[in-house]
Each structure stands twice: as structure tokens, then as C-alpha cells.
Amino acid sequence: MKIVFLGATSFSKTILESLLANENFSIAAIFGIPEEFHISYSSGTVRNYNYSNLRQTADSLNIPFYLVDSEKGRRLIDYYEQIKSINPHVILAMGWYYMIPRSIRDLAEYGAWGIHASLLPDYAGGAPLVWAMIRGENETGVTLFRMEDGVDDGDVISQKAFSIEFEDTIREVYAKATRVSVEILIHALAHIEQVTFTPQDKSKICVYPQRKPEDGEINLKSSAIEIYNFIRAQSSPYPGAYIRTTDNKKIIIEKARIED
């Protein structure tokens, strides 16, 4: 099975390594994004706080590697001919930040697949794990889906839920999402001829916005549980929840507990 792989995060690296360990899958090309990159919702560059440089993996295995950075350098569409020549069975976008044009998706027999860290149609859009924790959810999950033109609105291939424990920080929840993602992706690829595509109810999709470091300021008028959830949802490796001092400094709060 020939795969074109798109990714730029620690999640991407874990998924990629699981594919490389399986002799039934062939990674024909890898596409990455810089740690600091351009994107439509920001006038300047934004930082990928879960960045992983997949070029190192590609170079060590002699796999072609291409860099994508919208508004600066080349876009994914600029590699149309390279992807077409590969004639991939599937394009996997795992930890990817850009929309994939239909002309690129159509180059793969089974289209382009993504994994979103929520049980779609819930928590579509940006930072789904962070939003779920901020809102006090005790369960979330991951969804493997076939990409379409909208935001996380494609046909569902597989979903799996997992718990968010009261003591979990974003690091633990991110690790759970990664483990479950590997499970459902490998299973789907191994049985790709039996895969079914289930349309989402698009009327139920609510797209959450991306989050920026300045969104981490704590509102001290919130309740204890709201502040607790806000802190653990944005702890390391994310920029962190914070309070601003009278001398205009930030006090980053990594961990909290609630007492009566």
C-alpha cells in the first residue's frame, strides 16, 4: 500500500513510526510544515508547540521529503505532479494544519484521511482536546475520517472514545488520543477494502477556533472547577494558563488543586 504522509507534530511522528514498522505499508513521500509557519487566521507566524521534524525520519530512510508553508515558499498544490506520479492508495494527514485541495485528494484511490481528536461532529475545528478539557468533559475520543472541503466535516471511517480523568493534564489526554489513533488507523488500513464511509450530520457540526498563547489568561472570577480545568488543559507542552501581575509579567500556572 503506497501512502503519502503529511504531518508536523509529535502525534505525526508516532503515527508515522507505527506505519513504518508495518511491512504492508510503503511511505512513498513525507510532507512537513516548519515549526514557525504561516496560516490564514494569523497575520504573523504561529508556533507549533508539539512540533516534530519529520525530515530526519525521511532522510534516514531515503524517503522524499517536502516542506509546505502557506504564504511563504511552496504550497501543497505545488507538489501536484510529484503526488500524481506516486499514484498513492491513500493520503494521510496526521497532525496537519492546512486544508488539502480536492485536486490533491482525488489523486489517491481512497482519498485523503485525517484523524481529529474528538468524537465528530463534536468539537470540530481547532484544539479539540484543549476545548474538551476546558469545558469539563469526562470523555472524548478520536475520529478517523475522509477529508472533504469543509472543516472536519468528511465521512467517518472509525471512532473510538476514551476517558478524561479528573487528574489528567493535557499531556496525559494527548497520549491517550495518540494511542487510540494508532489503533483505529492501523486497523482501517489493514482492512481498507472493507472500509465504509458514513456521512456526518453536518447540521450538528460546531467548529471551535484555534487557540493562541494569549488565550491562556485566567479569569479569576470563574469558579474553582472552571479555573482548575482551564489550567490542566493548557499545561506543558502548551504555553500554559497564566495570571498577569501588576508589573506586566506572566505567572504561568502548571498545576493546581481544589480545596474547600
Backbone as CSV, one residue per row, in Angstrom:
resi,resn,N_x,N_y,N_z,CA_x,CA_y,CA_z,C_x,C_y,C_z
1,MET,0.842,-1.193,0.000,0.000,0.000,0.000,0.878,1.245,0.000
2,LYS,0.728,2.069,-1.018,1.521,3.293,-1.133,0.810,4.443,-0.422
3,ILE,1.528,5.093,0.470,0.966,6.153,1.306,1.771,7.435,1.139
4,VAL,1.079,8.559,0.953,1.685,9.883,1.071,1.326,10.396,2.457
5,PHE,2.329,10.776,3.228,2.126,11.125,4.639,2.380,12.605,4.857
6,LEU,1.429,13.270,5.535,1.528,14.690,5.863,1.484,14.842,7.378
7,GLY,2.494,15.519,7.957,2.483,15.697,9.398,3.597,16.603,9.888
8,ALA,3.433,17.101,11.124,4.428,18.038,11.654,4.439,18.080,13.175
9,THR,3.890,17.065,13.839,3.792,17.080,15.300,4.335,15.789,15.896
10,SER,4.432,15.756,17.227,4.831,14.512,17.892,3.808,13.415,17.629
11,PHE,2.538,13.787,17.521,1.492,12.844,17.124,1.809,12.260,15.750
12,SER,2.188,13.119,14.807,2.543,12.670,13.458,3.676,11.649,13.509
13,LYS,4.687,11.940,14.308,5.850,11.057,14.370,5.473,9.677,14.894
14,THR,4.634,9.627,15.933,4.207,8.336,16.479,3.420,7.541,15.445
15,ILE,2.510,8.207,14.751,1.729,7.538,13.711,2.648,7.029,12.605
16,LEU,3.568,7.888,12.165,4.486,7.522,11.083,5.330,6.319,11.470
17,GLU,5.851,6.315,12.687,6.680,5.195,13.124,5.892,3.893,13.167
18,SER,4.625,3.959,13.541,3.798,2.753,13.564,3.565,2.221,12.148
19,LEU,3.453,3.112,11.177,3.288,2.693,9.786,4.576,2.099,9.232
20,LEU,5.690,2.726,9.563,6.991,2.242,9.070,7.326,0.866,9.634
21,ALA,6.786,0.558,10.806,7.060,-0.741,11.430,6.229,-1.864,10.814
22,ASN,5.286,-1.502,9.945,4.403,-2.490,9.325,4.822,-2.699,7.869
23,GLU,5.226,-3.915,7.529,5.749,-4.189,6.193,4.684,-4.127,5.102
24,ASN,3.420,-4.042,5.477,2.345,-3.964,4.483,2.139,-2.553,3.940
25,PHE,2.781,-1.563,4.580,2.608,-0.172,4.175,3.923,0.392,3.658
26,SER,3.832,1.176,2.578,5.010,1.820,2.000,4.797,3.332,1.996
27,ILE,5.648,4.048,2.725,5.571,5.510,2.754,6.354,6.049,1.552
28,ALA,5.621,6.567,0.573,6.245,6.984,-0.682,6.798,8.401,-0.619
29,ALA,6.224,9.246,0.236,6.691,10.627,0.396,6.159,11.173,1.704
30,ILE,6.925,12.092,2.297,6.533,12.735,3.548,6.535,14.249,3.337
31,PHE,5.469,14.904,3.796,5.367,16.363,3.730,5.321,16.916,5.147
32,GLY,6.063,17.990,5.385,6.106,18.611,6.701,5.797,20.091,6.644
33,ILE,5.693,20.695,7.824,5.445,22.125,7.993,6.500,22.644,8.967
34,PRO,7.039,23.846,8.784,8.032,24.372,9.729,7.463,24.553,11.133
35,GLU,8.333,24.630,12.120,7.887,24.856,13.497,7.184,26.204,13.630
36,GLU,7.704,27.223,12.961,7.048,28.527,12.874,6.498,28.644,11.455
37,PHE,5.171,28.799,11.324,4.593,28.738,9.983,3.476,29.764,9.816
38,HIS,3.132,30.005,8.570,2.058,30.947,8.232,0.746,30.195,8.112
39,ILE,-0.348,30.845,8.549,-1.670,30.259,8.412,-2.691,31.387,8.358
40,SER,-3.854,31.100,7.787,-4.806,32.149,7.436,-5.333,32.937,8.635
41,TYR,-5.454,32.310,9.807,-6.073,33.009,10.936,-5.106,33.915,11.703
42,SER,-3.854,34.011,11.261,-2.885,34.862,11.950,-2.153,35.753,10.955
43,SER,-1.961,37.027,11.329,-1.251,37.958,10.447,0.242,37.668,10.418
44,GLY,0.760,37.066,11.490,2.165,36.680,11.521,2.301,35.173,11.556
45,THR,3.484,34.697,11.920,3.668,33.258,12.030,3.112,32.760,13.360
46,VAL,2.759,31.490,13.391,2.342,30.838,14.624,3.318,29.702,14.914
47,ARG,3.390,29.319,16.185,4.329,28.272,16.586,3.591,26.969,16.835
48,ASN,4.174,25.892,16.359,3.667,24.552,16.615,4.310,24.044,17.905
49,TYR,3.530,23.978,19.000,4.093,23.612,20.300,4.307,22.110,20.450
50,ASN,3.778,21.330,19.525,4.015,19.885,19.531,4.839,19.458,18.314
51,TYR,5.721,20.343,17.886,6.450,20.154,16.632,7.364,18.926,16.648
52,SER,7.402,18.274,15.515,8.372,17.209,15.277,8.872,17.338,13.842
53,ASN,10.170,17.285,13.669,10.784,17.433,12.351,10.861,16.067,11.672
54,LEU,9.932,15.808,10.770,9.875,14.511,10.099,10.924,14.361,9.007
55,ARG,11.611,15.446,8.693,12.684,15.351,7.697,13.766,14.364,8.154
56,GLN,14.029,14.354,9.452,15.060,13.456,9.970,14.700,12.000,9.707
57,THR,13.448,11.642,9.932,12.998,10.279,9.648,13.072,9.990,8.156
58,ALA,12.602,10.930,7.349,12.613,10.743,5.897,14.027,10.542,5.378
59,ASP,14.952,11.398,5.823,16.334,11.299,5.351,16.988,9.986,5.762
60,SER,16.695,9.520,6.968,17.325,8.287,7.449,16.854,7.071,6.661
61,LEU,15.683,7.164,6.038,15.122,6.033,5.292,15.070,6.299,3.785
62,ASN,15.684,7.408,3.357,15.713,7.783,1.936,14.307,7.933,1.352
63,ILE,13.423,8.518,2.128,12.067,8.813,1.666,12.025,10.284,1.249
64,PRO,11.506,10.602,0.071,11.426,12.014,-0.348,10.659,12.851,0.675
65,PHE,11.210,14.038,0.980,10.592,14.936,1.951,10.385,16.300,1.314
66,TYR,9.210,16.904,1.567,8.876,18.204,1.013,8.323,19.098,2.122
67,LEU,8.682,20.379,2.087,8.240,21.320,3.109,7.155,22.233,2.547
68,VAL,6.108,22.441,3.347,4.973,23.277,2.947,4.831,24.415,3.945
69,ASP,4.683,25.651,3.454,4.445,26.789,4.332,3.639,27.824,3.566
70,SER,2.332,27.844,3.793,1.449,28.746,3.071,1.909,30.195,3.235
71,GLU,1.818,30.941,2.144,2.193,32.358,2.076,3.706,32.569,2.092
72,LYS,4.459,31.505,2.238,5.913,31.649,2.195,6.485,30.327,1.691
73,GLY,7.072,30.335,0.511,7.547,29.071,-0.033,6.425,28.376,-0.783
74,ARG,6.465,27.051,-0.789,5.560,26.272,-1.624,4.348,25.760,-0.860
75,ARG,3.239,25.662,-1.568,2.010,25.105,-1.020,1.907,23.637,-1.425
76,LEU,0.962,22.929,-0.824,0.799,21.516,-1.145,0.428,21.328,-2.609
77,ILE,-0.392,22.226,-3.143,-0.825,22.105,-4.530,0.353,22.194,-5.495
78,ASP,1.441,22.825,-5.069,2.615,22.948,-5.922,3.307,21.606,-6.141
79,TYR,2.952,20.613,-5.331,3.549,19.282,-5.464,2.592,18.309,-6.151
80,TYR,1.667,18.851,-6.899,0.664,18.028,-7.582,1.316,16.929,-8.426
81,GLU,2.278,17.295,-9.243,2.887,16.329,-10.158,3.639,15.232,-9.412
82,GLN,4.335,15.618,-8.326,5.048,14.604,-7.544,4.081,13.596,-6.934
83,ILE,2.978,14.087,-6.384,1.997,13.186,-5.766,1.305,12.346,-6.834
84,LYS,0.993,12.956,-7.960,0.348,12.216,-9.052,1.231,11.077,-9.530
85,SER,2.530,11.319,-9.628,3.446,10.279,-10.109,3.539,9.106,-9.141
86,ILE,3.285,9.359,-7.855,3.301,8.289,-6.859,2.086,7.387,-7.015
87,ASN,0.941,7.983,-7.430,-0.319,7.244,-7.555,-0.644,6.529,-6.241
88,PRO,-0.790,7.284,-5.142,-0.949,6.652,-3.831,-2.318,6.002,-3.655
89,HIS,-2.356,4.996,-2.799,-3.637,4.424,-2.411,-4.390,5.393,-1.500
90,VAL,-3.642,6.068,-0.612,-4.282,6.968,0.343,-3.296,8.052,0.755
91,ILE,-3.815,9.238,1.037,-3.037,10.333,1.613,-3.444,10.443,3.076
92,LEU,-2.471,10.402,3.976,-2.748,10.502,5.404,-2.278,11.853,5.924
93,ALA,-3.190,12.631,6.465,-2.859,13.926,7.072,-2.990,13.782,8.578
94,MET,-1.871,13.588,9.257,-1.854,13.283,10.682,-1.063,14.361,11.423
95,GLY,-1.753,15.300,12.072,-1.063,16.428,12.676,-0.714,17.453,11.615
96,TRP,-1.709,17.831,10.829,-1.538,18.729,9.682,-2.392,19.967,9.880
97,TYR,-1.931,21.132,9.408,-2.600,22.395,9.716,-3.254,23.073,8.517
98,TYR,-3.071,22.539,7.326,-3.619,23.180,6.136,-4.726,22.342,5.505
99,MET,-5.667,23.025,4.871,-6.680,22.340,4.078,-6.000,21.665,2.883
100,ILE,-6.540,20.524,2.474,-5.978,19.786,1.347,-6.925,19.956,0.159
101,PRO,-6.461,20.560,-0.931,-7.349,20.810,-2.075,-7.929,19.512,-2.637
102,ARG,-9.124,19.604,-3.172,-9.765,18.426,-3.761,-8.899,17.823,-4.867
103,SER,-8.230,18.669,-5.644,-7.399,18.151,-6.734,-6.291,17.245,-6.216
104,ILE,-5.796,17.516,-5.004,-4.790,16.652,-4.395,-5.458,15.409,-3.799
105,ARG,-6.564,15.589,-3.114,-7.271,14.448,-2.508,-7.661,13.418,-3.551
106,ASP,-8.053,13.897,-4.721,-8.519,12.995,-5.773,-7.398,12.185,-6.413
107,LEU,-6.163,12.502,-6.103,-5.037,11.742,-6.658,-4.883,10.374,-5.997
108,ALA,-5.485,10.192,-4.821,-5.369,8.929,-4.089,-6.630,8.099,-4.275
109,GLU,-6.451,6.807,-4.433,-7.580,5.901,-4.678,-8.644,6.015,-3.594
110,TYR,-8.212,6.104,-2.326,-9.151,6.177,-1.211,-9.251,7.580,-0.622
111,GLY,-8.715,8.567,-1.323,-8.812,9.936,-0.868,-7.799,10.281,0.209
112,ALA,-8.053,11.385,0.887,-7.191,11.847,1.985,-7.905,11.609,3.302
113,TRP,-7.196,10.981,4.233,-7.767,10.675,5.546,-7.097,11.530,6.610
114,GLY,-7.871,11.925,7.585,-7.335,12.642,8.735,-7.837,12.017,10.016
115,ILE,-7.179,12.326,11.118,-7.659,11.951,12.440,-7.886,13.229,13.224
116,HIS,-9.092,13.372,13.754,-9.427,14.529,14.572,-9.638,14.060,16.001
117,ALA,-9.077,14.795,16.957,-9.105,14.356,18.357,-10.399,14.752,19.054
118,SER,-11.501,14.256,18.514,-12.805,14.381,19.155,-13.718,13.347,18.523
119,LEU,-14.884,13.177,19.097,-15.899,12.302,18.511,-16.782,13.172,17.620
120,LEU,-16.345,13.375,16.393,-17.097,14.225,15.467,-18.543,13.751,15.347
121,PRO,-19.497,14.694,15.221,-19.313,16.115,14.908,-19.005,17.019,16.104
122,ASP,-18.833,16.480,17.315,-18.487,17.312,18.468,-17.058,17.834,18.344
123,TYR,-16.861,19.066,18.756,-15.535,19.681,18.858,-14.747,19.630,17.545
124,ALA,-15.398,19.969,16.460,-14.672,20.164,15.208,-13.840,21.436,15.322
125,GLY,-12.860,21.589,14.436,-12.045,22.794,14.436,-10.780,22.672,15.247
126,GLY,-10.335,23.794,15.812,-9.024,23.858,16.445,-9.004,23.379,17.884
127,ALA,-7.857,22.830,18.296,-7.561,22.467,19.683,-8.677,21.677,20.367
128,PRO,-9.154,20.587,19.766,-10.325,19.890,20.323,-10.097,19.304,21.714
129,LEU,-8.895,18.796,21.997,-8.636,18.237,23.328,-8.639,19.335,24.386
130,VAL,-8.033,20.465,24.065,-7.985,21.592,25.000,-9.397,22.091,25.290
131,TRP,-10.188,22.260,24.253,-11.557,22.746,24.440,-12.383,21.759,25.268
132,ALA,-12.228,20.471,25.000,-12.991,19.473,25.756,-12.648,19.531,27.241
133,MET,-11.365,19.714,27.557,-10.947,19.785,28.955,-11.410,21.081,29.605
134,ILE,-11.294,22.192,28.899,-11.760,23.474,29.435,-13.243,23.393,29.773
135,ARG,-13.991,22.689,28.968,-15.438,22.593,29.170,-15.825,21.474,30.140
136,GLY,-14.813,20.832,30.730,-15.080,19.871,31.791,-15.579,18.512,31.344
137,GLU,-15.318,18.128,30.098,-15.761,16.822,29.624,-15.006,15.712,30.361
138,ASN,-15.688,14.607,30.635,-15.013,13.448,31.234,-14.812,12.325,30.230
139,GLU,-15.153,12.601,28.970,-14.909,11.648,27.890,-14.739,12.396,26.583
140,THR,-13.835,11.913,25.771,-13.706,12.405,24.397,-13.292,11.208,23.554
141,GLY,-12.624,11.444,22.453,-12.216,10.327,21.612,-11.517,10.832,20.371
142,VAL,-11.351,9.944,19.406,-10.740,10.327,18.136,-11.615,9.803,17.001
143,THR,-11.545,10.502,15.886,-12.318,10.136,14.699,-11.394,10.064,13.498
144,LEU,-11.400,8.926,12.819,-10.732,8.773,11.533,-11.771,9.079,10.463
145,PHE,-11.459,10.010,9.569,-12.454,10.427,8.585,-11.808,10.739,7.245
146,ARG,-12.613,10.706,6.211,-12.145,11.070,4.867,-12.393,12.556,4.656
147,MET,-11.363,13.274,4.284,-11.447,14.725,4.195,-12.302,15.186,3.015
148,GLU,-13.048,16.274,3.280,-13.827,16.942,2.244,-13.435,18.420,2.228
149,ASP,-14.296,19.272,1.676,-13.935,20.679,1.501,-14.075,21.501,2.777
150,GLY,-14.909,21.048,3.727,-15.137,21.805,4.943,-14.171,21.435,6.047
151,VAL,-14.408,22.004,7.234,-13.555,21.769,8.397,-14.052,20.534,9.154
152,ASP,-13.284,19.450,9.088,-13.583,18.222,9.845,-14.996,17.706,9.578
153,ASP,-15.482,17.862,8.353,-16.870,17.506,8.064,-16.997,16.297,7.137
154,GLY,-15.901,15.569,6.915,-15.930,14.452,5.988,-16.574,13.202,6.566
155,ASP,-16.706,12.195,5.716,-17.331,10.938,6.107,-16.490,10.216,7.159
156,VAL,-17.151,9.685,8.174,-16.478,8.991,9.269,-16.128,7.560,8.852
157,ILE,-14.887,7.166,9.132,-14.421,5.806,8.895,-14.467,5.000,10.183
158,SER,-13.986,5.599,11.264,-13.957,4.905,12.554,-13.860,5.929,13.675
159,GLN,-14.413,5.574,14.841,-14.318,6.399,16.040,-14.047,5.518,17.246
160,LYS,-13.362,6.095,18.229,-13.168,5.377,19.490,-13.067,6.382,20.622
161,ALA,-13.793,6.127,21.704,-13.823,7.029,22.850,-12.797,6.611,23.895
162,PHE,-12.427,7.572,24.737,-11.603,7.290,25.914,-11.960,8.311,26.996
163,SER,-11.597,7.990,28.228,-11.975,8.835,29.360,-10.971,9.963,29.588
164,ILE,-11.463,11.048,30.153,-10.612,12.119,30.681,-10.766,12.066,32.196
165,GLU,-9.739,11.615,32.873,-9.795,11.528,34.336,-9.637,12.918,34.949
166,PHE,-10.159,13.093,36.166,-10.141,14.393,36.820,-8.716,14.915,37.031
167,GLU,-7.752,13.991,37.217,-6.375,14.396,37.463,-5.560,14.554,36.169
168,ASP,-6.110,14.168,35.045,-5.364,14.236,33.787,-5.020,15.674,33.417
169,THR,-3.809,15.857,32.883,-3.455,17.112,32.231,-3.524,16.883,30.724
170,ILE,-3.277,17.923,29.958,-3.317,17.785,28.505,-2.288,16.773,28.024
171,ARG,-1.182,16.614,28.731,-0.168,15.653,28.306,-0.726,14.224,28.334
172,GLU,-1.426,13.868,29.421,-1.991,12.524,29.522,-3.102,12.305,28.488
173,VAL,-3.929,13.322,28.291,-5.033,13.190,27.342,-4.503,13.096,25.910
174,TYR,-3.477,13.862,25.603,-2.846,13.804,24.278,-2.266,12.415,24.027
175,ALA,-1.640,11.833,25.050,-1.063,10.487,24.913,-2.161,9.454,24.670
176,LYS,-3.283,9.573,25.369,-4.403,8.650,25.145,-4.915,8.774,23.713
177,ALA,-5.074,9.994,23.249,-5.576,10.210,21.889,-4.623,9.608,20.864
178,THR,-3.332,9.717,21.112,-2.346,9.166,20.179,-2.430,7.650,20.125
179,ARG,-2.498,7.001,21.296,-2.575,5.535,21.331,-3.819,5.019,20.603
180,VAL,-4.947,5.642,20.867,-6.190,5.209,20.237,-6.153,5.474,18.728
181,SER,-5.540,6.575,18.321,-5.431,6.904,16.903,-4.638,5.842,16.146
182,VAL,-3.532,5.394,16.729,-2.731,4.343,16.098,-3.583,3.089,15.916
183,GLU,-4.330,2.723,16.936,-5.152,1.511,16.883,-6.152,1.553,15.729
184,ILE,-6.933,2.627,15.660,-8.001,2.638,14.659,-7.452,2.843,13.243
185,LEU,-6.348,3.580,13.111,-5.777,3.796,11.782,-5.189,2.509,11.217
186,ILE,-4.370,1.816,11.999,-3.751,0.590,11.521,-4.817,-0.439,11.162
187,HIS,-5.855,-0.532,11.982,-6.930,-1.485,11.699,-7.642,-1.133,10.394
188,ALA,-7.933,0.153,10.190,-8.628,0.572,8.975,-7.782,0.324,7.731
189,LEU,-6.495,0.643,7.804,-5.621,0.439,6.651,-5.457,-1.045,6.334
190,ALA,-5.391,-1.867,7.374,-5.230,-3.310,7.173,-6.471,-3.938,6.542
191,HIS,-7.607,-3.266,6.669,-8.866,-3.775,6.119,-9.480,-2.736,5.182
192,ILE,-8.641,-2.089,4.393,-9.086,-0.919,3.632,-10.167,-1.261,2.610
193,GLU,-10.153,-2.462,2.082,-11.165,-2.825,1.095,-12.549,-2.985,1.715
194,GLN,-12.608,-3.164,3.041,-13.890,-3.297,3.733,-14.327,-2.003,4.425
195,VAL,-13.528,-0.957,4.286,-13.846,0.314,4.946,-15.153,0.892,4.404
196,THR,-15.975,1.415,5.299,-17.188,2.120,4.899,-17.071,3.588,5.311
197,PHE,-17.732,4.451,4.568,-17.685,5.889,4.821,-19.077,6.365,5.212
198,THR,-19.216,6.812,6.459,-20.513,7.215,6.993,-20.610,8.738,7.044
199,PRO,-21.535,9.342,6.302,-21.640,10.803,6.305,-21.973,11.351,7.693
200,GLN,-21.378,12.486,8.033,-21.730,13.178,9.271,-23.019,13.977,9.079
201,ASP,-23.690,14.208,10.192,-24.814,15.144,10.189,-24.216,16.544,10.313
202,LYS,-24.057,17.217,9.188,-23.345,18.496,9.179,-24.089,19.594,9.924
203,SER,-25.364,19.393,10.172,-26.115,20.387,10.943,-25.681,20.403,12.406
204,LYS,-25.007,19.339,12.848,-24.572,19.247,14.238,-23.118,19.669,14.444
205,ILE,-22.426,20.022,13.371,-21.017,20.397,13.486,-20.892,21.804,14.053
206,CYS,-20.126,21.931,15.134,-19.793,23.236,15.710,-18.278,23.374,15.672
207,VAL,-17.789,24.333,14.914,-16.351,24.490,14.709,-15.773,25.415,15.782
208,TYR,-14.854,24.886,16.583,-14.193,25.671,17.625,-12.959,26.359,17.032
209,PRO,-12.625,27.547,17.527,-11.478,28.278,16.973,-10.143,27.743,17.479
210,GLN,-9.105,28.020,16.728,-7.756,27.742,17.209,-7.476,28.597,18.441
211,ARG,-6.520,28.158,19.259,-6.166,28.917,20.451,-4.763,29.487,20.316
212,LYS,-4.572,30.680,20.885,-3.293,31.373,20.876,-2.763,31.481,22.307
213,PRO,-1.461,31.695,22.494,-0.918,31.796,23.856,-1.638,32.813,24.729
214,GLU,-2.061,33.923,24.143,-2.731,34.958,24.939,-4.123,34.535,25.399
215,ASP,-4.656,33.459,24.821,-5.958,32.949,25.263,-5.864,32.224,26.606
216,GLY,-4.644,32.072,27.128,-4.453,31.332,28.369,-4.605,32.158,29.635
217,GLU,-4.977,33.434,29.524,-5.116,34.245,30.735,-6.304,33.779,31.564
218,ILE,-6.073,33.568,32.852,-7.092,33.039,33.755,-8.036,34.152,34.187
219,ASN,-9.314,33.865,34.105,-10.339,34.779,34.617,-10.609,34.396,36.072
220,LEU,-10.107,35.186,37.004,-10.230,34.852,38.421,-11.647,34.998,38.956
221,LYS,-12.569,35.453,38.121,-13.972,35.488,38.511,-14.676,34.169,38.206
222,SER,-13.952,33.246,37.556,-14.518,31.934,37.261,-14.586,31.096,38.528
223,SER,-15.326,29.988,38.464,-15.417,29.088,39.608,-14.127,28.291,39.759
224,ALA,-13.978,27.637,40.920,-12.777,26.847,41.173,-12.599,25.750,40.135
225,ILE,-13.664,25.028,39.805,-13.557,23.919,38.857,-13.265,24.435,37.455
226,GLU,-13.807,25.589,37.105,-13.522,26.161,35.785,-12.052,26.551,35.668
227,ILE,-11.485,27.128,36.710,-10.070,27.509,36.687,-9.185,26.266,36.682
228,TYR,-9.552,25.264,37.476,-8.794,24.010,37.518,-8.728,23.368,36.130
229,ASN,-9.868,23.285,35.462,-9.905,22.698,34.122,-9.114,23.539,33.120
230,PHE,-9.215,24.849,33.273,-8.513,25.763,32.374,-7.000,25.585,32.488
231,ILE,-6.514,25.385,33.696,-5.074,25.218,33.921,-4.575,23.896,33.354
232,ARG,-5.241,22.797,33.680,-4.735,21.490,33.245,-4.884,21.278,31.741
233,ALA,-5.804,22.003,31.115,-5.994,21.877,29.671,-4.887,22.536,28.871
234,GLN,-4.119,23.438,29.493,-3.123,24.208,28.749,-1.715,24.095,29.337
235,SER,-1.528,23.075,30.178,-0.215,22.886,30.800,0.773,22.341,29.772
236,SER,2.002,22.101,30.191,3.065,21.634,29.299,2.623,20.415,28.501
237,PRO,2.913,20.377,27.187,3.839,21.216,26.421,3.236,22.483,25.830
238,TYR,2.012,22.833,26.181,1.395,24.046,25.672,1.883,25.263,26.465
239,PRO,1.609,26.478,25.971,2.167,27.680,26.603,1.751,27.888,28.049
240,GLY,0.581,27.364,28.457,0.198,27.451,29.864,-0.847,28.509,30.173
241,ALA,-1.644,28.218,31.200,-2.570,29.213,31.743,-1.775,30.159,32.639
242,TYR,-2.220,31.397,32.737,-1.405,32.376,33.473,-2.263,33.469,34.089
243,ILE,-1.657,34.138,35.089,-2.200,35.396,35.595,-1.174,36.484,35.297
244,ARG,-1.643,37.695,35.084,-0.743,38.808,34.771,-0.565,39.673,36.017
245,THR,0.670,40.020,36.330,0.986,40.768,37.539,0.948,42.277,37.285
246,THR,1.061,43.043,38.368,0.986,44.500,38.241,2.167,45.075,37.473
247,ASP,3.290,44.339,37.426,4.434,44.802,36.638,4.453,44.164,35.249
248,ASN,3.274,43.701,34.815,3.061,43.192,33.463,3.889,41.947,33.154
249,LYS,4.057,41.080,34.136,4.675,39.774,33.929,3.581,38.715,33.920
250,LYS,3.933,37.553,33.396,3.024,36.415,33.431,3.503,35.416,34.470
251,ILE,2.617,34.971,35.323,2.880,33.845,36.208,2.169,32.635,35.591
252,ILE,2.956,31.713,35.047,2.403,30.515,34.422,2.089,29.495,35.510
253,ILE,0.874,28.981,35.494,0.457,28.001,36.492,0.329,26.640,35.817
254,GLU,1.238,25.731,36.159,1.291,24.411,35.548,0.324,23.422,36.189
255,LYS,0.066,23.574,37.476,-0.724,22.584,38.176,-1.502,23.253,39.308
256,ALA,-2.671,22.717,39.583,-3.492,23.287,40.655,-4.265,22.157,41.328
257,ARG,-4.759,22.437,42.536,-5.692,21.528,43.182,-6.750,22.368,43.879
258,ILE,-7.899,21.753,44.096,-9.020,22.465,44.698,-9.164,22.017,46.146
259,GLU,-9.269,22.984,47.050,-9.538,22.675,48.451,-10.763,23.447,48.920
260,ASP,-11.539,22.858,49.841,-12.675,23.570,50.429,-12.168,24.615,51.405
